[in-house]
Amino acid sequence: MTTRGEDPASRGVTVMRVVHLLPLLCSLIEAKIDRQKVVQAFNPRRNASSPETPLQVGNGNFAFGADITGLQTFSPFATMSTWGWHNFSLPTTPGQTQIEDYHGTEWWTHGRLVQYNMANPSNNDIADWLRENPHRLNLGTIGFSFSDSSNTTVTEDMLSNKKQILDMWTGVIRSSFTYKNHTVKVETWADPSLDSVAVSVESALLSSGALSIFFDFPYPTNDKFGAPFVGVFNQTDLHKTSLSTPGGGETNKATIHHDLTSTQYDLSLEWDVATGGSGAIKPPTDGSHRYVLSTSGTDTLRFTANFAPSAPESVPELDGVVAASREWWPAYWNNGAFVDLTGASDANATELHRRIIQSQYLVAVNSASDYPPQESGLVNNGWFGKFHMEMILWHTLQFARWNNHALLARSLPRTYTHLLPTSLNRASTQGYAGARWGKMTDPSAIDAPGEINTLLIWQQPHPMYFAELAYRHAPTPQTLADWDAVLTATADFMASYAFLNETTGVYDLGPPMYPVSENTNPNATVNPTFELAYWRFGLDVAIAWKSRQNASVPEAWTTVRDNLAPLPIIDGTYPVYQDIPNMWTANTTTVQDHPAMAGIFGLLPPPASGPPLNRPALEETAARIWALWDLDESFGWDFPMLAMNSLRLGDANRAVDYLLHPTFQFDDAGYPVGGTRVPTPYFPSSSSLLLAVAMMAGGWDGEEGPHFPSEWDVLVEGFVPGL
């Protein structure tokens, strides 16, 4: 027996407590989760800086990463934003000095030449520039400067009594440590809506001048991965900074302007000290870009640092930032859906619960942005800081499933609307109708060149999934209108892309193409299982979208949908793609990378049209993945996708096995470990974990309600069934 709670938005919510006594029996008791108690039970605590991850405060569009001092004193973790990007100069290679000099490569595609966005020997330099630019910036570092009479460089090991806690309920990092027998207490906050970090410091070291605050500015690099730190501090001659203070420096305000030639922005500061004290900021004298804010006659310092493309008229005071954070974070925790596993005595439940709560905090800080997040969020840089269109779903779909629709609405559908003109042009240039979404891009809409980038197709139906959940949440004419242009252009391309096989009489997908796994021969890959199922799903939604508006459905949509190639079957299983050789052969690429065939029943609902899925094939495929797939080399969303597949197959325990698989790791603060394939953090792990847990908590159409292991005592609030 299963049940689901009601939407908690009304605050006066009835929650169903699910106590599984037997696999087929549970009792229901009305209850109310003490959400604050649950959240704070998993507050991250540290006694030393992590070498890979900070503790963060932020708001989705801005984040500040702190080491053990509450600032960026010893570990130059990043301060990152949605707007902070930089371009290096264009190449000087003759014939490759401007973007228009790039023309890609033509490949034969079903009897015609199609221009793909991949480099050729004649334009490698401009292709590299397009891939690497723009890249996301580390806006600056803020840390403690220790004054030592012996000129000794102070290290973290020289501090004692180091304690740090991130209070996720209010969004504050509280840090304390001892230096030279003096205690230093620090609170670090971020404004929920501005790119501002606010800090309070208490220590007698401030009064003596032994402790001050530095502000430093790194120079960007064109590294594909900038982890754990972003930018370098030893190329000071390549950029400029300047200080301005109103009233000749007699006030408690200052602005530092950072000039990177192609990018310029301001750090605006405002500080206050106790009565009788004073504070002043001084520019560097050693050729660096390190500015120092020093105090005297005070044991307290409070300051706010605001980063912006241009200095605002005013900087929020610390008290205002604190009040806003104390209001925003409890509202976030209270208004969304919630899971309480504290009643389950199983250690697996406790660990899963930790990951759930800490992931909820981290996705709000790193992924709730105006554009889709990059894989590493606002912690460091991966793939030059750009976002991936195929990852939008894994990053942000969970916001809808956890009843945080407003956070999802920050980026969607606006991202698709913003990228629609270039996507229409991409399809047209290649001879297709509609809009072909790119893979790796940024707010400038530059499409990063690459063979995989240009031949990947599974990102195309994503708008349909988002739109369908949006309509479930708000089944209104406005929702239909908001998504109609995007869905129409997407479906037009999907119908145009499918190729009529004159021999079989069905529409094929590919070649050339890369499936989800990205590890097959693109010229031999045809009719991949997941992409075929997703194509049908996308066209089904597009057709329903027109019907809801009493609008005509383009004939091409129904023709292609009704005549799509059937899902391939090999040896009673769903393979990577049609006629793939050596499927299920150990130690081959056929059982490596993303096991996307599990997504046809995990991520996707049963098909609304065409033949039903083959249940025995689904079960046999799941069994072979568990037995034969190279899970030690899998990463990220592989495990939650497999967990969702297990849930639909009725095996909640196997779902937990996947979510707690030894390869699927999260560190002490909840950051998803990248492993051997990608750097840490890899946030698709966090968001897909939440997506899978939402499925466990809310169920899906026809199987509504919780689907946790039978022996677990679980409380859930605010979930609705998924597709």
C-alpha positions in Angstrom: 0.0 0.0 0.0 1.4 3.4 -0.9 0.3 7.0 -0.3 1.5 10.5 -1.0 1.3 13.7 1.0 -0.4 16.9 -0.2 1.3 20.0 -1.5 2.9 21.8 1.5 2.6 25.2 -0.1 -0.3 25.9 2.1 1.9 25.2 5.2 -1.1 23.5 6.9 -0.2 20.2 5.3 -1.4 16.7 6.1 1.5 14.3 5.8 1.3 10.6 5.5 3.7 8.6 7.6 4.6 5.3 5.9 5.7 2.6 8.3 6.4 -0.6 6.3 5.6 -3.6 8.5 5.5 -6.1 5.7 6.4 -5.8 2.0 2.7 -5.5 1.2 1.5 -3.8 4.3 2.0 -0.4 5.8 0.2 1.7 8.4 -0.5 5.4 7.9 -0.2 8.0 10.7 -0.7 11.7 10.3 2.5 13.5 11.2 4.4 16.7 10.6 8.1 16.7 9.9 10.3 19.0 12.0 12.2 20.1 9.0 14.6 22.4 10.8 15.7 19.6 13.1 16.2 17.2 10.2 18.2 19.7 8.1 20.4 20.9 11.0 21.2 17.3 11.9 23.2 17.1 8.7 25.0 20.4 8.9 28.5 19.9 7.6 31.2 20.3 10.2 35.0 20.6 9.6 38.1 21.0 11.6 40.4 21.5 8.6 40.1 22.7 5.0 39.3 20.2 2.4 41.8 19.9 -0.4 39.1 19.7 -3.0 35.9 21.4 -1.8 35.0 24.5 0.2 31.9 25.2 2.3 29.7 27.6 0.3 27.2 30.3 0.7 25.3 31.5 -2.3 22.1 31.9 -4.2 22.3 29.9 -7.4 23.7 32.9 -9.4 26.5 33.7 -7.0 28.5 31.6 -4.6 31.5 32.1 -2.3 33.6 29.1 -1.3 35.3 29.2 2.0 38.2 27.3 3.6 38.4 26.5 7.3 38.8 30.2 8.2 35.4 31.1 6.7 37.2 33.0 4.0 39.6 32.0 1.3 42.8 32.5 3.3 44.8 29.3 2.7 42.8 27.7 -0.1 41.9 30.0 -3.0 38.5 28.6 -3.6 36.4 30.5 -6.0 33.9 33.3 -6.0 31.7 32.7 -9.0 28.7 34.0 -10.7 26.3 33.5 -13.6 27.5 36.7 -15.4 31.3 36.6 -14.9 32.8 35.5 -18.2 36.0 36.3 -20.1 37.4 36.0 -23.6 41.0 35.8 -24.5 42.2 37.5 -27.7 41.3 35.9 -31.0 44.1 33.9 -32.7 46.5 35.6 -35.0 46.8 32.7 -37.4 46.2 33.9 -41.0 42.7 33.1 -42.1 41.6 32.3 -38.5 41.5 35.8 -36.9 37.7 36.2 -36.5 34.7 34.0 -35.6 33.4 34.2 -39.2 36.6 32.3 -40.4 35.3 29.1 -38.7 33.3 26.9 -41.0 33.3 23.4 -39.4 33.5 20.2 -41.4 31.2 18.5 -43.9 30.3 14.9 -43.4 28.2 12.7 -45.7 24.8 12.1 -44.1 22.2 10.0 -45.9 23.5 10.9 -49.3 24.2 14.6 -48.8 26.9 16.7 -47.3 26.0 18.3 -43.9 28.1 20.9 -42.2 28.9 19.9 -38.6 30.4 22.0 -35.9 33.8 20.2 -35.7 37.2 21.4 -36.5 39.2 20.5 -39.6 43.0 21.0 -40.1 42.4 24.4 -41.8 40.7 26.0 -38.8 42.0 24.3 -35.6 43.1 27.5 -34.0 39.8 29.3 -34.3 37.9 26.1 -33.3 40.0 25.9 -30.2 39.2 29.6 -29.4 35.5 28.9 -29.8 35.7 25.9 -27.5 37.7 27.7 -24.8 35.9 31.1 -24.9 34.2 32.5 -23.1 35.3 30.9 -19.9 33.9 31.5 -16.5 35.7 33.7 -14.0 36.8 33.4 -10.5 35.8 37.0 -9.5 38.2 37.3 -6.6 39.4 35.9 -3.3 38.9 37.3 0.2 41.0 36.1 3.1 42.8 36.8 6.3 46.2 38.5 6.2 48.3 37.7 9.3 51.0 40.2 10.4 53.9 38.4 12.0 56.9 40.3 13.4 59.2 37.5 12.3 57.9 37.7 8.8 56.9 34.1 9.0 54.4 32.9 6.4 51.4 31.8 8.4 49.9 28.4 7.4 46.7 26.6 8.3 48.7 24.2 10.5 49.7 27.2 12.7 46.1 27.7 13.7 44.6 25.7 16.6 41.1 24.9 17.8 39.8 25.1 14.3 36.0 24.6 14.1 33.6 25.2 11.3 29.9 24.5 10.8 27.6 25.3 7.8 24.1 26.0 9.1 22.1 25.0 6.1 18.8 26.1 7.7 19.9 29.8 7.5 22.7 29.7 5.0 25.6 30.8 7.2 29.1 29.4 7.8 30.4 29.8 11.4 34.1 29.4 11.8 36.5 29.8 14.7 40.2 29.3 15.3 43.0 30.4 17.6 46.1 32.2 16.5 48.8 33.2 18.9 46.5 32.5 21.8 43.7 34.8 20.4 40.4 33.4 19.2 39.0 34.5 15.9 35.3 34.1 15.2 33.8 34.4 11.7 30.4 34.4 10.2 30.0 34.2 6.4 26.7 35.0 4.7 25.5 35.5 1.1 22.7 37.7 -0.1 19.8 35.6 -1.5 19.3 37.9 -4.5 22.5 39.9 -4.9 26.1 38.9 -5.7 27.2 39.9 -2.2 29.0 38.1 0.6 28.8 39.5 4.1 31.3 38.7 6.8 31.6 39.5 10.5 34.9 39.0 12.4 35.5 39.1 16.1 39.1 39.0 17.5 41.5 41.0 19.6 43.9 40.6 16.7 42.0 43.1 14.7 42.7 45.9 17.3 46.5 45.2 17.3 46.7 45.1 13.5 47.9 41.5 13.6 44.8 40.4 11.5 43.4 42.1 8.5 41.4 41.2 5.3 42.9 40.9 1.8 41.1 41.1 -1.5 43.0 39.5 -4.4 42.2 39.0 -8.1 43.3 36.0 -10.2 44.0 36.0 -13.9 41.9 33.5 -15.9 43.2 30.5 -17.8 42.0 28.5 -20.7 42.2 25.2 -18.9 39.4 22.8 -19.7 39.2 21.9 -16.0 40.0 24.5 -13.3 39.7 22.4 -10.2 39.9 22.7 -7.3 41.0 26.3 -7.9 40.2 28.7 -10.7 42.7 31.2 -12.1 46.3 32.1 -11.3 47.8 34.8 -9.2 51.3 35.0 -10.7 50.4 36.7 -14.0 49.8 40.1 -12.5 51.1 42.0 -15.5 48.3 40.7 -17.8 45.5 42.5 -16.0 44.9 45.7 -14.0 43.1 46.7 -10.8 42.5 50.1 -9.4 41.1 51.5 -6.1 38.6 54.3 -5.6 37.4 55.6 -2.3 34.9 58.4 -1.9 36.0 61.4 0.2 39.7 60.6 -0.3 39.5 57.4 1.7 37.9 58.9 4.8 34.8 56.8 4.5 34.0 53.2 5.1 33.5 52.4 1.4 35.7 51.5 -1.5 35.5 50.1 -5.0 38.1 47.9 -6.7 37.9 47.9 -10.5 39.2 44.8 -12.2 40.2 45.2 -15.9 40.7 42.1 -17.9 40.5 43.9 -21.2 37.6 42.0 -22.6 35.8 41.9 -19.2 35.6 44.5 -16.5 33.8 44.4 -13.2 33.8 46.0 -9.8 34.2 44.8 -6.2 32.3 47.3 -4.0 33.1 47.2 -0.3 31.4 48.6 2.8 32.6 48.0 6.3 32.0 49.1 9.9 33.8 48.7 13.1 33.0 49.3 16.8 32.8 52.8 18.2 36.2 54.2 18.6 37.8 52.0 16.0 38.8 52.7 12.4 39.4 50.8 9.2 41.1 51.7 5.9 41.9 49.9 2.7 45.3 50.1 1.0 46.3 49.2 -2.5 49.2 46.9 -3.2 52.7 48.2 -3.5 54.4 45.0 -4.7 53.0 44.7 -8.2 50.3 42.3 -7.1 46.5 42.8 -7.1 46.2 42.2 -3.3 44.4 45.0 -1.4 44.3 45.0 2.4 41.6 46.2 4.7 43.2 47.0 8.1 41.6 48.1 11.4 42.7 49.6 14.7 41.1 50.2 18.0 38.4 47.6 17.5 37.8 43.9 18.1 35.0 43.6 15.5 34.9 44.1 11.8 31.8 43.7 9.6 31.9 44.1 5.9 30.0 43.3 2.7 31.6 42.7 -0.6 29.5 43.0 -3.7 30.6 41.8 -7.2 28.9 43.3 -10.2 29.7 44.2 -13.9 29.5 47.8 -12.6 29.5 49.2 -9.1 26.0 49.7 -7.7 24.9 52.9 -6.0 24.8 51.1 -2.7 26.1 47.9 -1.1 23.8 46.0 1.2 24.7 46.2 4.9 25.6 43.0 6.7 22.4 43.1 8.8 20.3 43.3 5.7 22.1 40.3 4.2 21.8 38.3 7.4 18.1 39.1 7.7 17.4 38.2 4.0 19.3 34.9 4.3 17.5 34.0 7.5 14.2 34.5 5.7 15.1 32.9 2.3 16.6 29.6 3.5 13.9 28.5 6.0 11.3 29.4 3.3 13.2 27.2 0.8 13.3 24.3 3.2 9.6 24.7 4.3 8.0 25.3 0.9 9.5 22.5 -1.1 8.9 18.8 -0.8 10.6 16.9 2.0 11.8 13.5 3.0 12.5 12.4 6.6 14.3 9.1 7.0 15.3 9.5 10.6 12.8 6.9 11.6 14.7 4.2 9.7 17.3 2.5 11.8 19.2 1.2 8.7 22.6 2.8 8.3 22.0 3.0 4.6 18.9 5.2 5.2 21.0 7.5 7.3 23.7 7.9 4.7 21.1 8.4 1.9 19.4 11.0 4.1 22.6 12.9 4.6 23.1 13.0 0.8 19.6 14.1 0.2 19.7 17.0 2.7 23.1 18.3 1.8 22.4 17.9 -1.9 19.3 20.1 -1.5 21.4 22.8 0.0 24.1 22.5 -2.7 21.7 22.6 -5.7 20.1 25.8 -4.3 23.6 27.4 -4.1 25.0 26.1 -7.3 22.2 25.2 -9.7 19.3 27.5 -9.2 20.6 30.0 -11.7 19.4 32.2 -14.5 21.1 29.9 -17.0 21.7 26.2 -16.6 24.7 25.4 -14.3 28.0 24.0 -15.5 28.8 20.5 -14.2 30.8 21.8 -11.2 28.3 24.5 -10.4 29.8 27.6 -8.9 32.6 25.7 -7.1 35.2 25.6 -9.9 35.4 25.2 -13.6 34.7 22.2 -15.8 34.6 22.4 -19.6 35.7 26.0 -19.3 32.7 26.8 -17.2 30.2 26.3 -19.9 26.9 24.5 -19.5 25.8 21.4 -21.4 22.4 21.2 -23.0 22.1 17.4 -22.5 22.8 18.0 -18.8 20.1 20.6 -18.3 17.6 17.8 -17.5 19.8 16.1 -14.9 20.7 19.4 -13.3 17.3 21.1 -13.0 14.4 18.6 -13.5 14.6 17.8 -9.8 13.5 21.3 -8.9 10.1 20.5 -10.4 9.8 17.2 -8.6 10.7 18.8 -5.3 8.1 21.5 -5.7 10.6 24.2 -6.2 9.1 25.4 -9.5 10.2 29.0 -9.0 13.8 28.0 -9.0 13.4 26.0 -12.2 11.6 29.0 -13.7 14.8 31.1 -13.3 16.4 29.3 -16.3 13.5 27.8 -18.2 12.0 28.3 -20.7 14.2 31.4 -21.0 17.3 29.5 -21.8 15.7 27.7 -24.7 14.1 31.0 -25.9 17.4 32.7 -25.7 19.1 30.0 -27.7 16.3 29.5 -30.2 17.6 31.8 -32.9 21.0 30.2 -33.1 19.4 26.7 -32.9 17.1 27.5 -35.8 20.1 28.7 -37.8 22.0 25.5 -36.9 19.3 23.3 -38.2 18.7 25.4 -41.3 22.5 25.4 -42.2 22.4 21.6 -41.9 19.3 21.3 -44.1 16.8 20.5 -41.4 13.6 22.1 -40.3 13.1 23.5 -36.8 15.7 24.1 -34.1 18.7 21.8 -33.4 19.9 22.4 -29.9 23.7 22.4 -29.4 25.5 20.6 -26.7 28.1 22.8 -25.0 27.4 26.5 -24.8 27.1 29.6 -22.6 25.0 32.8 -22.4 26.7 34.2 -25.5 25.2 31.3 -27.5 28.6 30.2 -28.9 28.3 26.5 -29.8 31.6 24.8 -28.7 33.0 22.8 -31.6 33.7 19.1 -31.3 32.8 15.8 -32.9 30.8 14.6 -29.9 29.3 18.0 -29.3 27.9 18.3 -32.8 26.7 14.7 -33.3 24.9 14.2 -29.9 21.1 14.2 -30.2 19.6 13.1 -26.9 19.3 16.7 -25.7 16.8 17.5 -28.4 13.6 16.2 -26.6 14.5 17.7 -23.2 12.1 20.7 -23.7 9.2 18.3 -23.9 10.0 16.8 -20.5 10.3 20.2 -18.9 7.1 21.5 -20.6 5.1 18.5 -19.5 6.0 18.9 -15.9 5.4 22.6 -16.1 1.9 21.9 -17.5 1.2 19.4 -14.7 2.1 22.1 -12.2 0.2 24.9 -13.9 -2.2 23.5 -16.6 -3.0 27.0 -18.0 -3.1 28.7 -21.4 -0.1 30.7 -20.2 2.0 27.6 -19.7 1.0 26.4 -23.2 2.0 29.7 -24.7 5.3 29.9 -22.8 6.6 26.7 -24.2 4.8 26.5 -27.6 7.5 28.1 -29.8 10.2 26.1 -28.3 8.3 22.8 -28.5 7.2 23.5 -32.1 10.7 24.2 -33.3 12.1 21.2 -31.4 9.5 18.8 -32.9 10.0 20.2 -36.4 13.7 19.3 -36.1 13.0 15.9 -34.6 10.7 15.0 -37.5 13.1 16.4 -40.0 16.1 14.7 -38.6 14.5 11.2 -38.7 15.5 9.5 -42.0 13.0 7.3 -43.9 14.7 3.9 -44.6 13.3 2.9 -47.9 14.2 -0.7 -47.3 12.5 -1.1 -43.9 9.8 1.5 -44.3 10.6 3.1 -40.9 12.3 6.2 -39.8 15.8 5.8 -38.5 17.9 7.9 -36.2 21.4 8.3 -37.4 24.1 7.8 -38.6 26.2 9.8 -38.1 25.4 10.4 -34.4 26.7 9.7 -30.9 24.3 8.1 -28.4 24.2 9.0 -24.8 27.3 6.8 -24.0 29.5 8.9 -26.5 31.8 5.9 -27.0 30.5 4.3 -30.3 31.5 4.7 -33.9 29.3 7.6 -35.0 29.1 6.4 -38.6 27.9 2.9 -37.5 25.5 4.1 -34.7 21.9 3.8 -35.8 18.6 3.6 -33.8 20.0 3.8 -30.3 17.5 2.4 -27.8 17.2 5.4 -25.5 17.1 8.0 -28.3 14.4 6.2 -30.1 12.3 6.0 -27.0 13.0 9.6 -26.2 12.1 10.7 -29.8 8.7 9.1 -29.4 8.1 10.6 -26.0 9.1 14.1 -27.4 6.8 13.9 -30.4 4.0 12.5 -28.2 4.3 15.6 -25.9 4.5 18.0 -28.9 1.4 16.5 -30.4 -0.5 16.7 -27.1 0.7 20.3 -26.7 -1.0 21.3 -30.0 -4.1 19.4 -29.1 -4.4 21.2 -25.8 -4.4 24.5 -27.7 -6.9 23.2 -30.3 -4.2 23.8 -32.9 -3.4 21.7 -35.9 -0.7 19.1 -35.5 1.9 19.1 -38.3 1.5 15.9 -40.4 5.3 15.3 -40.3 5.2 14.9 -36.5 2.6 12.1 -36.5 4.0 10.4 -39.6 7.5 10.1 -38.0 6.2 9.2 -34.6 3.9 6.5 -36.0 6.6 5.0 -38.2 9.7 5.3 -35.9 12.0 2.3 -36.0 11.1 -0.2 -33.2 13.3 -0.4 -30.2 16.1 -2.9 -31.0 16.3 -6.2 -29.1 19.4 -8.3 -28.9 19.4 -11.6 -27.1 16.3 -10.7 -25.2 17.7 -7.3 -24.0 17.7 -3.7 -25.0 21.1 -2.9 -26.5 22.9 0.4 -26.9 21.9 0.6 -30.5 20.5 -1.5 -33.3 22.8 -4.4 -34.4 25.7 -3.3 -32.1 28.3 -6.1 -32.2 29.5 -7.8 -29.0 26.7 -6.4 -26.8 27.1 -7.6 -23.2 30.7 -8.7 -23.8 32.8 -8.1 -20.7 35.7 -5.6 -20.8 34.4 -4.0 -24.0 33.0 -0.5 -24.6 29.6 -2.0 -25.1 29.3 -2.3 -21.3 31.0 1.0 -20.4 30.0 4.6 -19.9 26.3 5.6 -19.6 23.9 2.6 -19.6 21.2 4.7 -21.3 19.0 1.8 -22.2 17.9 1.8 -18.5 16.5 5.2 -19.1 13.7 4.0 -21.3 11.9 2.8 -18.2 13.7 4.8 -15.5 13.8 8.3 -16.7 11.0 8.0 -19.3 7.4 6.9 -18.6 5.9 4.0 -20.6 5.2 5.1 -24.2 1.9 6.9 -24.8 1.9 5.6 -28.4 3.2 2.7 -30.4 4.0 -0.7 -29.0 4.5 -1.2 -25.2 7.9 -1.9 -23.8 8.9 -5.5 -23.5 8.8 -6.3 -19.8 10.9 -9.4 -19.9 13.5 -7.5 -22.0 13.5 -4.7 -19.4 14.1 -7.1 -16.6 16.8 -9.0 -18.4 18.5 -5.8 -19.4 18.5 -4.6 -15.8 19.9 -8.0 -14.6 22.8 -7.8 -17.2 23.6 -4.3 -16.3 24.0 -5.2 -12.6 26.0 -8.3 -13.5 28.2 -7.1 -16.4 28.3 -3.3 -16.7 31.6 -1.7 -15.7 30.0 0.3 -12.8 33.4 1.0 -11.4 34.0 3.3 -14.3 30.5 4.7 -14.4 29.8 8.1 -12.8 27.3 10.8 -12.1 23.7 10.3 -13.1 24.3 6.7 -14.2 23.5 5.4 -10.7 20.3 7.4 -10.1 19.0 6.5 -13.5 19.6 2.8 -12.7 17.9 3.4 -9.4 14.8 4.8 -11.1 14.7 1.9 -13.5 14.9 -0.5 -10.5 12.0 1.4 -8.8 9.7 1.0 -11.8 10.7 -2.7 -11.9 9.6 -3.0 -8.3 13.0 -3.4 -6.6 13.4 -0.5 -4.1 16.4 -2.3 -2.4 18.3 -2.5 -5.7 17.5 1.2 -6.1 19.2 2.0 -2.8 22.1 -0.2 -3.8 22.7 2.0 -6.8 22.3 5.2 -4.9 24.8 4.0 -2.4 27.1 2.3 -4.8 30.8 2.5 -3.8 31.6 4.4 -7.0 28.9 6.9 -6.4 30.4 9.0 -3.6 29.7 12.3 -1.8 32.2 14.0 0.5 31.6 15.1 4.1 29.8 18.3 3.0 27.7 16.6 0.4 29.8 17.5 -2.7 29.5 14.7 -5.4 32.9 13.2 -6.0 33.9 13.2 -9.7 36.1 10.1 -9.6 38.4 9.0 -12.4 36.3 10.4 -15.2 35.5 14.0 -14.1 36.7 16.4 -11.4 35.0 17.1 -8.1 32.3 18.2 -7.7 30.1 16.7 -10.5 26.7 18.2 -9.7 24.6 16.0 -12.1 25.2 13.4 -9.3 23.4 15.5 -6.7 20.5 16.6 -8.8 19.9 13.1 -10.3 20.1 11.7 -6.8 17.3 14.1 -5.8 15.3 13.1 -8.9 15.5 9.4 -8.0 14.5 10.1 -4.4 11.5 12.2 -5.6 10.5 9.1 -7.5 10.9 7.0 -4.3 8.8 9.5 -2.4 6.1 10.5 -4.8 5.9 7.6 -7.2 4.7 7.9 -10.7 1.5 7.7 -12.8 -0.2 4.4 -11.9 2.2 3.8 -8.9 1.6 6.8 -6.8 3.1 7.1 -3.3 6.4 6.1 -1.6 8.5 3.3 -2.9 11.2 2.9 -0.2 12.5 -0.4 1.2 9.8 -2.2 3.0 11.5 -2.0 6.4 12.1 1.7 6.4 10.0 4.1 8.5 9.6 7.2 6.2 7.9 10.6 6.3 7.3 12.4 3.1 5.7 15.8 2.4 4.7 17.6 -0.7 5.5 15.2 -3.5 3.3 14.6 -6.5 3.7 11.6 -8.9 6.1 11.8 -11.7 5.5 10.9 -15.3 
